[in-house]
Amino acid sequence: MKENIIDCFIDLGKLFNDLGLNTSYEDSNKNCSKDEYQKFNEVINSHKASNPWFTEKYIRKSILSLASMCHKNELNSFISDYNIGQKSTNRIAIIMAGNIPLVGFHDFLCVLLSGNHAKIKLSSDDKILLPLFLNFLSDKYPFFKNKYEFVNSKMKDVDAVIATGSDNSNLYFKKYFGHLPHIFRKNRTSIAVISENESKNNLQKLGDDIFDYYGRGCRNVTHLLVHDSFEMNNFFESIVSHGDIINHNKYGNNYDYNRAIHLMNQIPILDNNFVLLRESKDLFSPLAMIHYHRYKNMNEVNEYIELNKDFIQVKVGDANGFTPFGIAQNPSLSDFADKIDTMKWLLSIK
């Protein structure tokens, strides 16, 4: 059965790749009908009517990232690290976030690969895409429809819980599910370390880490650690290609609001007309704003990271152990959220 599940996700990965690249049906893998393929594209193209943050560009980017996870070699290599074997099937509740398209897919994938049953509570902000693709798999592989269910009411009859939400949501999670085996994820963000002579190429890639998905994900960089002698104009010049982001209505409203608040309160900011920079050691920054602070040596960087380690998702930079510039939003299968090995945890549930 494990192999059958992998076959399902391999097929889905091929579809994700075609849709992510916006390939014509004639040039696609043709693992669905032409009418189905047209329907997928229509949903992707029109989804912003349901959620303005989910533009075609970023739905396709998210799908393309997931396609790499669902590659045959990646999946086989991933599961080879675990002793799955025969085990009793547990009912795993997955309470998904809705900040990025299909952000809960990795949890769903792990639940099924570990031999468990998924009970999914979708975010109201992302309630269309996952059912669309899981229905595709269920139609193609009838056994697959028994591996999951969507729950619209109160979550009941579950053996364990994976829940992602805000700090306030976590109070709810703890109240109702704290007695069960659980992974509760709350607010995190990401940082980048800019060296004294950071290359223009790296700074351009950093723009993707900051602005992809309009900066709404925990893997988006919201705080910069900038070397004392680095000239900030080099950063602004390198990210100018992202200037069109200001034309997105909801992002632009956040930019205007934060700019007005800081100007009225006479708080110093740097402004390039589409993103604000404020010098502050605060890790989290408002949308359309980046916090930054200066450092003199890596000891200061490491001290800051240690102080905030429970709230940092990704560290971007050139140092050992850091994620290279430009790929913060392209995690591999083994890049687990909050550094918790979801597969190991799922397999440990009795």
ABEGO torsion letter per residue (X at the ends): XAAAAAAAAAAAAAAAAAAAAGBBAAABAGABBAAAAAAAAAAAAAAAAABAABBAAAAAAAAAAAAAAABAAAAAAAAAABBAEBBBBBBBBBBBBAABBGAAAAAAAAAAAAGBBBBBBBBAABAAAAAAAAAAAAAABAAAAAABBBBABBBBGBABBBBBBBAAAAAAAAAAAAABBBBBBBBBBBBBBBBAABBAAAAAAAAAAAABGGGABAABBABBBBBAABBAAAAAAAAAAAAAAAABAAAAAAAAAAAAAAAAAGBBBBBAGABBBBBBABABBBBGBBBBBBBABAAAAAAAAAAAAAABABBBEABBGBBBBGAAABBBAABBBGGBBAAAAAAABX
